[in-house]
Amino acid sequence: MTAYVIRRLLWLIPLLWAVATITFVVMHLVPGGPFDSNDKLPPATRELLEEHYNLDKPVYEQYYYYMRDLVLVDIRSEPPFIYPDLGTSFTQDREVTDIISEGFTVSAQLGLSAFIFALVFGLTLGIVSALNQNSPLDYFAAALSSLGVAVPSFVIATVGVLIFAVELGWFDVLGWGGPAWHQMWNPLAWDWRKVVLPVVSLGLLPMAFIARITRASMLEVLREDYVRAARARGLSERVIILRHVVKNSLIPILTVAGPMLAALVTGSFIVERIFAINGIGTPFVDAVFRRDYGVIMGTTIFYASAVVIANLVVDVLYAAVDPRIRYS
Amino acid sequence: MAHARALPLPDLLAGDAGGKRNGVWPDALKRLSRNRPAMIALFTLGAIFVLAALGNYVDVIQRYDPAALNYADGTKTGPSWDHFLGQDHLGRDTWARVLQGTWISLRVGLGVAAIALVVGVLVGGAAALTGSAGDNILMRVTDALYAFPDLLFIILLRAVLDGRDVPGGDVAIIIFTIAFVSWMTVARLVRGQMLSLARSDYVLAARALGASQTRIVFFHMLPNALGPVIVAVTFAIPVAIFAESALAFIGFGVAPPAASLGTLIDEGHRQIIETKWMLIFPGSVLAVLMLCFTFLGDGLRDALDPRSR
């Protein structure tokens, strides 16, 4: 198991190299450079700027500098001490690492909250509808999850804003209400009026997805021989459901949970845009428009590592939960 | 015989008594036609497809030029006999715009699914059949592309290809961009199927009977691997439509005055305080499309893989 994890972590290096290289090539294929849009720039200033950011060098040399900086990490005094050196943003003249960590604080809170929302409500819906198969409750849950699958997050968000913020005035819609990280566990630090709508619009699709999988998986486990054996042994229904059925039907959910968490944390662009949340989405889209190479590269590399690590964690958890799975 | 005994007896008897043995596909078709939600979805999709196609090429159905600014009739109006779905903030006819948007969204969804199917089957099949070295290379490439954050890469690719002169124009560029991040799932699925089928008894039997490798791949393995692949491709259609509308929503859609459903929803979102119709119509069409493809995918899965029910 340890060997497997180490091998997977080592595999991360060529993978991230490939991601960085492909992004670098694709990015430089975009017509125009970061200082092209600013046509009022005097030629001398522009030359100085390009020299400052190494943009006057040939592309392969820029690639070499970028990769060298990436490998030689920054050591800083604050935890986690080792920071990747992702270069400087050409349009904001700030460290890309700082821009990403700032935006990611918000995006990660939004994504995590949506994930927890999806998990809690999805599991509940799935379990309840599996235990009451073909009852009105089951049909209601099916209708709710169909709605979650069918209606895109930006439609849900817009309609939600219209009904709950504009008409009813229950929620605020501009900005994110999450606290600083050390306040995460204090419910009073959250501005719930700002948090609820974005989290629900982002979490409804994964919630529907989890509910569907949970229901199917529960129904399958309920038919297993060991459940019948547990009934024959005279165990109470509560023990059978909690200890035998629910626990075993969680395994398929684990496989989708990792990629889902990664997708939620990285895929909140649209919801962030609707609610004017200062996450990582807006800087990235702006960077693409302005050809801000440093921010484009940094965000892609950062997210790719997040996705890969999330998948690794899931695979390890999978083996830990299901003793039938062994990695060699 | 150990397998046969595990089957319920009536099934076995029915299979023998009928004397006629149905293939996998007629059986699946029969199961699909009995699935009411899937059939309703299929019918609805067919109707929407025909209407959207006609609405883009037949003036009587389209009624107005989707780009024409009919200020004289008013702006931001609700549904009426003159304008079935009302007009937008520039006086354009929403009926014509929604038909155009639906046609673009459908083309994107189906185009992406077609590319994902072809590339996925080729790469996955090649990986499974070329032995361990080829398998390793192809699957590592797939892994690397899988690690890309989808939306980030779509946006980047879209920016690279923006404004280039490509046959098929913007829609072709968008299809290519989304397909680029969509084929990996199919490739992995095909590879897994092929690898497990290669070890199955009937492939071994065919090989023992002296069938050629080509014959085994095309007559025995591919048809049997196709079921789950078709299901995966069906589910890829709504995902692609969703990706396109998300792209359009953040401003990377087709060039105006053409508009996909995502663009229309974005415009509706901007005008929401003054008129709700501009959001409601494209939003509902998009929701119906997503719902129908999902139901169809569910039905296909139940029909093609009876064990999963």
Interface residues (C-beta under 8 A of the other chain):
Chain A: L15 L16 A18 V19 I22 T23 V26 M27 L29 V30 P31 S146 V149 A150 V151 P152 F154 V155 T158 V159 V161 L162 V166 A263 T266 G267 F269 I270 R273 I274 F284 V285 V288 F289 I296 T299 T300 Y303 A304 V307 V308
Chain B: D143 A144 A147 F148 P149 D150 L151 L152 F153 I155 L156 L157 A159 V160 G163 F242 S245 A246 F249 I250 G251 I265 D266 G268 H269 I272 I273 K276 L279 G283 L286 A287 V288 M290 L291 T294
